[in-house]
Amino acid sequence: MPGEFELIARYFTRPTQRADVALGVGDDCALLEVPAGMQLAVSLDSLVAGVHFPRDTPPADIAAKAVAVNLSDLAAMGAEPAWMTLGLTLPAFDAEWLEDFARGLHEALDTFGVALVGGDTTHGPLTLSLQAHGFVPADQALRRSAARAGDLVYISGYPGEAGQGLALALGQAAAQGPGADKLLARLNRPTPRVDLGLALRGLAHAAIDVSDGLCQDLGHVLAASGLGAVLDVERLPLSAELLAEAGEARARELALSAGDDYELLFTAPPETAPALAALADRLDLPLTCIGRIRAEPGLELRLAGADYSLASAGYQHF
């Protein structure tokens, strides 16, 4: 069985293709160059087996999701991804598991041009802690606190798909057709909306990625901005696969509360609607207006002109 440093060298050390990495994996610290005029955006997420992913999830999927979760945070700030560090806690050495994990990790990083520049490996319950670093021009980051009364509320993609995928993975729901495979893929391999986040600079006021549920995450924007919102539940974009697997009523609940989709929820002034429609076409990604920001605090949900009550507010760790 290899030691810690041999494990790092075998599975996680590669030549970097980024010129801004002066020194990467293998020393006490990485040495990195931040471009002039840019602010460094930094985010860290931890994923724990049995909490953030089922324990029998394929290792390559675990790695790809861990990368996506972190890059999604950068996307929500309008930041361009650059570097990542990895803290990996393993219950035991398993060469086959590590080979598959490392392959999924490097493929995901390469997709977005991100360099792995350091980290740590330890023994214990399976846990991944990744820290993502990116660049955003000074004063152009999309902040949660920047929403304005009168803004429209948008969601990218099709929220709720990963929530139903989780129910399928845990055996809480039975597959109803071929669409189940797509929902499982949305759970295990979410797509961080990096290109969207970059394009929203100058168009959107505030943004957040949907990790714990659309309503709960919108609540963070409203609290930070000191505002409220009205959401039109009937305008939620529900995919055909989600409707087929969950039914309309359950699909709405999942779209509003399930999380784990890593879509971007953002606010933008009404006059940007034509530009956002053109952006949706260019990215081949639905951007759906589902409500409006208002000065009065609180979140109001409306369905067909009546109040709509949500069964679950969203995911809570504690």
C-alpha positions in Angstrom: 0.0 0.0 0.0 1.5 3.4 -1.0 2.1 6.1 1.6 0.4 9.5 1.5 2.9 11.2 -0.7 3.1 8.4 -3.2 -0.7 8.4 -3.3 -0.6 12.1 -4.1 2.1 11.7 -6.7 0.3 8.8 -8.4 -3.2 10.1 -8.6 -3.2 13.9 -8.3 0.1 15.3 -9.6 0.1 16.4 -13.2 1.9 19.1 -15.2 -0.2 22.2 -15.3 -1.1 24.0 -18.5 -1.9 27.3 -16.8 0.7 30.0 -17.0 -0.6 31.6 -13.7 0.5 28.6 -11.7 4.1 29.3 -10.6 4.2 26.2 -8.3 1.5 23.6 -8.0 1.1 20.2 -6.2 4.1 18.9 -4.2 5.3 21.8 -2.0 4.0 23.3 1.3 2.1 25.9 -0.6 1.1 26.7 -4.2 2.4 29.9 -5.8 -0.2 31.5 -8.0 -0.5 34.7 -10.0 -3.6 36.9 -9.8 -4.1 39.0 -13.0 -4.0 42.8 -12.5 -7.4 44.4 -12.1 -9.0 41.2 -10.9 -10.3 40.2 -7.5 -9.8 36.6 -6.3 -13.1 34.8 -5.7 -12.7 31.8 -3.3 -15.2 29.2 -2.3 -15.0 26.0 -0.3 -17.5 23.1 -0.2 -17.3 19.8 1.6 -19.1 16.7 0.4 -19.7 13.8 2.9 -20.6 10.2 1.9 -24.2 9.5 3.0 -25.0 13.2 3.3 -24.2 14.8 -0.1 -24.1 11.6 -2.2 -25.2 8.0 -1.7 -22.3 5.8 -0.5 -22.5 3.6 -3.6 -22.1 6.5 -6.0 -19.5 5.7 -8.6 -16.1 7.4 -7.7 -15.9 9.3 -11.0 -19.3 10.8 -10.4 -18.4 11.8 -6.9 -15.3 13.6 -8.2 -17.2 15.3 -11.0 -20.0 16.5 -8.7 -17.5 17.8 -6.2 -15.8 19.9 -8.9 -19.2 21.1 -10.2 -20.5 22.1 -6.8 -17.5 24.4 -6.3 -17.5 25.8 -9.7 -21.2 26.6 -9.4 -20.3 29.0 -6.5 -17.8 30.8 -8.8 -20.5 30.9 -11.5 -22.9 32.6 -9.1 -20.4 35.4 -8.5 -19.7 35.8 -12.2 -16.1 34.6 -11.7 -13.9 32.8 -14.1 -12.5 29.5 -12.7 -8.8 29.1 -12.4 -7.5 26.8 -9.6 -8.7 24.2 -7.1 -7.4 22.5 -4.0 -8.6 19.1 -2.7 -8.8 17.8 0.8 -9.6 14.0 0.5 -10.4 11.9 3.5 -10.4 8.1 2.8 -11.5 5.2 5.0 -9.0 2.9 3.3 -6.6 2.7 0.4 -8.5 1.3 -2.7 -6.5 1.5 -5.9 -9.4 0.9 -8.2 -11.6 3.5 -6.4 -8.8 6.1 -6.5 -8.1 5.4 -10.2 -11.7 6.0 -11.1 -12.0 9.0 -8.8 -8.8 10.6 -10.2 -10.0 10.1 -13.7 -13.4 11.8 -13.0 -11.6 14.6 -11.1 -9.1 15.4 -13.9 -11.8 15.2 -16.6 -14.0 17.6 -14.8 -11.2 20.1 -14.1 -9.9 19.9 -17.7 -13.4 20.6 -19.0 -13.3 24.1 -17.4 -9.5 24.7 -17.7 -9.0 24.5 -13.9 -5.6 23.4 -12.4 -5.4 21.3 -9.3 -2.7 23.1 -7.3 -2.6 21.4 -3.9 -4.5 19.8 -1.0 -4.2 17.1 1.6 -5.1 13.4 2.1 -6.1 11.9 5.4 -7.6 8.7 6.8 -11.2 8.7 8.0 -14.8 8.7 6.8 -15.1 9.5 3.1 -15.2 13.2 2.8 -14.1 15.7 0.0 -13.4 19.3 0.7 -12.6 21.3 -2.4 -11.7 25.0 -2.6 -12.2 26.8 -5.9 -10.4 30.0 -6.9 -11.4 32.3 -9.7 -11.1 35.8 -11.1 -13.7 38.5 -11.4 -13.0 42.1 -12.5 -13.0 44.5 -9.6 -16.6 45.6 -8.7 -18.2 43.3 -11.2 -19.0 40.3 -8.9 -22.7 39.3 -8.7 -23.5 39.7 -5.0 -26.5 38.4 -3.1 -27.0 41.8 -1.6 -27.4 43.6 -5.0 -31.0 42.8 -5.9 -33.3 45.8 -6.4 -37.0 46.3 -6.1 -38.6 45.9 -9.5 -36.0 43.3 -10.7 -37.3 40.2 -12.4 -36.4 36.8 -10.9 -34.9 34.2 -13.3 -33.9 30.6 -13.0 -31.7 28.7 -15.4 -32.4 25.2 -16.6 -35.0 22.9 -15.0 -35.0 22.9 -11.2 -36.2 19.8 -9.4 -34.6 17.2 -11.6 -31.8 16.4 -9.2 -34.3 16.1 -6.3 -36.2 13.4 -8.1 -32.9 11.8 -9.1 -32.1 11.5 -5.4 -35.4 9.9 -4.7 -34.7 7.4 -7.4 -31.1 6.8 -6.2 -32.4 6.2 -2.6 -35.2 3.9 -3.7 -37.8 6.4 -2.5 -39.3 6.4 -6.0 -39.6 3.9 -8.8 -38.5 4.8 -12.3 -41.5 5.4 -14.6 -39.7 5.5 -17.9 -36.5 6.3 -19.8 -36.4 9.9 -18.4 -35.2 8.5 -15.0 -31.7 8.1 -16.3 -31.5 11.8 -17.1 -32.7 12.7 -13.6 -30.0 10.5 -12.0 -27.4 12.1 -14.2 -28.6 15.5 -13.1 -28.0 14.4 -9.5 -24.6 12.8 -10.0 -23.2 15.1 -12.7 -24.6 18.6 -12.4 -23.5 21.2 -14.8 -22.0 24.3 -13.3 -23.3 27.3 -15.2 -19.9 29.0 -15.6 -20.6 30.5 -19.0 -23.9 31.9 -17.8 -22.3 33.5 -14.8 -19.7 35.2 -16.9 -22.3 36.5 -19.3 -24.5 37.9 -16.5 -21.9 40.5 -15.6 -23.5 43.8 -16.4 -27.0 42.2 -17.0 -27.9 40.8 -13.6 -27.9 42.5 -10.3 -27.8 39.6 -7.8 -27.3 35.8 -8.2 -27.0 32.6 -6.2 -26.7 29.0 -7.2 -29.5 26.6 -6.2 -28.0 24.1 -3.9 -30.4 23.9 -0.9 -33.7 24.7 -2.7 -34.9 27.5 -4.9 -37.0 29.2 -2.3 -34.5 28.8 0.5 -31.6 30.1 -1.7 -33.8 33.0 -3.0 -34.4 33.8 0.7 -30.7 34.4 1.2 -30.8 37.0 -1.6 -33.8 38.7 -0.1 -32.3 38.8 3.3 -29.0 40.2 2.1 -30.8 42.7 -0.1 -33.4 43.7 2.5 -36.2 43.0 0.0 -39.0 40.6 -0.7 -40.4 38.7 -3.8 -43.4 37.3 -5.4 -43.0 34.0 -7.3 -45.5 32.7 -9.9 -45.4 29.0 -9.3 -47.1 28.2 -12.6 -44.2 29.7 -14.5 -41.7 27.3 -13.1 -39.9 25.5 -15.9 -40.6 21.8 -15.3 -39.0 19.3 -17.6 -40.9 16.6 -19.4 -38.7 14.0 -17.6 -39.5 15.4 -14.2 -43.2 15.6 -14.9 -43.3 12.0 -16.2 -41.4 10.7 -13.1 -43.0 12.8 -10.3 -46.3 14.2 -11.6 -47.1 17.9 -11.7 -47.8 18.6 -8.0 -44.6 16.8 -6.8 -42.6 18.3 -9.6 -43.5 21.8 -8.3 -42.5 20.9 -4.8 -39.1 19.6 -6.0 -38.5 22.6 -8.2 -39.1 25.0 -5.3 -37.4 23.1 -2.4 -35.2 20.1 -3.5 -32.0 21.8 -4.4 -28.9 20.0 -5.7 -29.5 21.2 -9.3 -26.8 23.9 -9.2 -28.8 26.1 -11.5 -28.4 29.9 -11.2 -31.1 32.0 -9.7 -30.7 35.7 -10.5 -32.4 39.0 -10.5 -32.2 41.5 -13.4 -34.0 44.7 -14.4 -36.9 44.3 -16.8 -35.1 46.2 -19.6 -32.5 43.4 -19.9 -35.2 40.8 -20.9 -34.3 40.9 -24.7 -30.6 40.5 -23.9 -31.4 37.6 -21.6 -33.6 35.9 -24.2 -30.7 36.2 -26.7 -28.3 34.9 -24.1 -30.6 31.9 -23.5 -30.5 31.1 -27.3 -26.7 31.5 -27.5 -26.1 29.2 -24.5 -28.9 26.8 -25.5 -30.1 27.1 -21.9 -33.6 28.1 -20.7 -33.6 31.3 -18.6 -37.1 31.6 -17.2 -38.7 34.6 -15.4 -40.6 33.2 -12.4 -41.3 36.3 -10.4 -40.4 39.8 -9.3 -38.5 41.5 -6.5 -40.5 43.9 -4.3 -39.7 46.3 -1.5 -42.0 44.6 1.0 -40.0 41.9 2.9 -40.9 38.2 2.6 -41.4 35.6 -0.1 -44.9 35.1 -1.5 -45.8 32.1 -3.7 -48.8 32.4 -6.0 -50.4 29.7 -8.1 -53.3 30.6 -10.5 -54.0 33.8 -8.5 -54.1 32.0 -5.1 -51.6 31.6 -2.3 -49.4 28.5 -2.6 -48.0 26.8 0.5 -44.7 24.9 0.3 -44.4 21.6 2.2 -40.6 21.9 2.7 -38.5 25.0 3.0 -35.3 23.4 1.7 -32.3 21.4 2.9 -30.8 22.1 6.3 -27.6 20.5 7.6 -28.6 21.2 11.3 
